[in-house]
């Protein structure tokens, strides 16, 4: 595994990865979606 800095062209993959683990243990909330929208 290689940890790399966040770059905007990774935004969709980053969002999908986080949604997967969040929904496995919690529920996505409106605030979560707003955070992802700001990262684009």
C-alpha positions as CSV (number, residue, x, y, z in Angstrom):
1,X,0.0,0.0,0.0
2,X,1.2,3.5,-0.8
3,X,-0.3,6.6,0.8
4,X,-0.5,9.5,-1.6
5,X,-1.6,13.1,-1.1
6,X,-5.2,14.0,-2.0
7,X,-5.6,15.5,-5.5
8,X,-8.9,16.7,-6.9
9,X,-8.8,14.1,-9.8
10,X,-9.2,11.4,-7.1
11,X,-12.4,13.0,-5.7
12,X,-14.9,10.4,-7.1
13,X,-12.8,7.5,-6.0
14,X,-12.2,9.0,-2.6
15,X,-16.0,9.7,-2.2
16,X,-16.9,6.1,-3.1
17,X,-14.3,4.6,-0.8
18,X,-15.5,6.6,2.1
19,X,-19.2,6.0,1.4
20,X,-18.5,2.3,1.4
21,X,-16.9,2.1,4.8
22,X,-19.3,4.7,6.3
23,X,-22.4,2.8,5.2
24,X,-20.9,-0.5,6.4
25,X,-20.9,0.8,10.0
26,X,-23.0,4.0,10.0
27,X,-25.3,6.1,7.8
28,X,-24.3,8.8,5.4
29,X,-25.7,12.2,6.5
30,X,-26.3,15.4,4.6
31,X,-23.2,16.9,6.2
32,X,-21.1,14.0,4.8
33,X,-22.3,14.7,1.2
34,X,-21.6,18.4,1.6
35,X,-18.0,17.7,2.6
36,X,-17.5,15.6,-0.5
37,X,-19.0,18.3,-2.7
38,X,-16.5,20.9,-1.4
39,X,-13.5,18.7,-2.3
40,X,-14.1,18.8,-6.1
